[in-house]
Amino acid sequence: MGKAAFTMAAAAEAVLGDTIAEGLAVGVSAPARLRRLQTRIAGHPVPDARGLAAAEEVERLAGGLGRDDVLLVLVSGGASALLPAPPAGVPLAEKAALTTALMRAARRSTS
């Protein structure tokens, strides 16, 4: 997951090949074609519904692992926006609004 997700996923496929049973890469733009991994595009820098759906998909995938399975997690910058998983009771819209407000405040403080 992250802005470099699809590049990292392609490298993982090149090294691990057919030992990858399944997986998911979540990034920001149209991905290169991957052989073993599914791809999803989500919002960045403001989290969106696509990212929330991808986060739920990642959680289901990880939750279905058995004791002999191996989970490889590759993370690059932007992952927190691409896979938002707000705590129960916090709507995605609230997290997105807070992210937007923090970005505006950061821009004002640097200008």
N, C-alpha and C positions, 0 to 999 in steps of 0.2 A: 504494500500500500504506500501511496505517496506519489509525488510528482515524477519520480524515477521508477514507478512500479513496473511498467511494461518492459523497460530496459533490464531491470533486475530479474523479471520473470523469464525473459528470453535467455538470459545468462544461466539461470537455474535450470531451464529446460536443456540448454546445451551441455551442461555438466551432468545433470541427473538423468536425462533422457526418459526412458520408459519406466524407470523406478518411481516416477511420479504417478500416483493413482488418480489424484484429482487435486484441484486447487483453484484459487481465485486471485486475480490481480485487479486492484482498484486504483485507477489513475485519473488524470485530468483531460486527456485528449485521445483522439482515435489511436488505438493500439496497433502495433504490428501484429500479424497473425501468429498466434501461439498454437502449438500442437496439442499440448496436454492440459493447459490451464484455461479456464474461463476468464473473461475480462468484463469489467464494469467501468463505466465513466461516472464520476460524481462531481459535485460542486466544490470549487475551491476559489477563493479563500473562505467563502461563506458556505457552511454546510447546507445541504438540501435533501429532499426526499429520496433522491437516488442514492445518496450516501447512507442514509438511514436504512434503506432496503439492503444495501451491500453489507452494512454492519450486521444486520440480522442474518444475512446469508453466511457471513464469516462465522458468526456465533453458532449457527446450526452445524456448519462443517466441523468446527472444532469440538462441539459437543458430541458429535457422532464418532469420534476417534476411539479406537480400542487400545488396550494396554500395549500392544506391539506396534502400533502406528507411530510414525514420526511426524511431527508438525514443524515445518520450517516457516518462520515469519521473517519477511524482509520489509524493513520500514525505511522510508526516506521522508524528506521534508514535505509537509502538507498533509500528513496522514490524519492528524486530528480533525481536519475539516472533511476529509474524504470518507472517513468512517466514524461519523458522530454517533455516539450512543449515550444520550443524556440519561441521567438517573430517572427512575420511576417518578412520575409527577412533574417532570420538567419537559414541556413540549419542545419539539424541534424548532418551532418558530421562535421561541424564547431564546434558545441557544444561538440561533442565527442572528437575532436582533442584538444580543449581547456581543457577538463576534463583530458585527458591523459597527456598533458603538465603540468598541475597543480599537478597531482599526482607524476610525475617525479621530479618536483621541490621540492615538499614536502619531497620525499625520500632523495634527495641530501642534503637538509638542516638538516635532522635528522641523517645523517650518518657521 
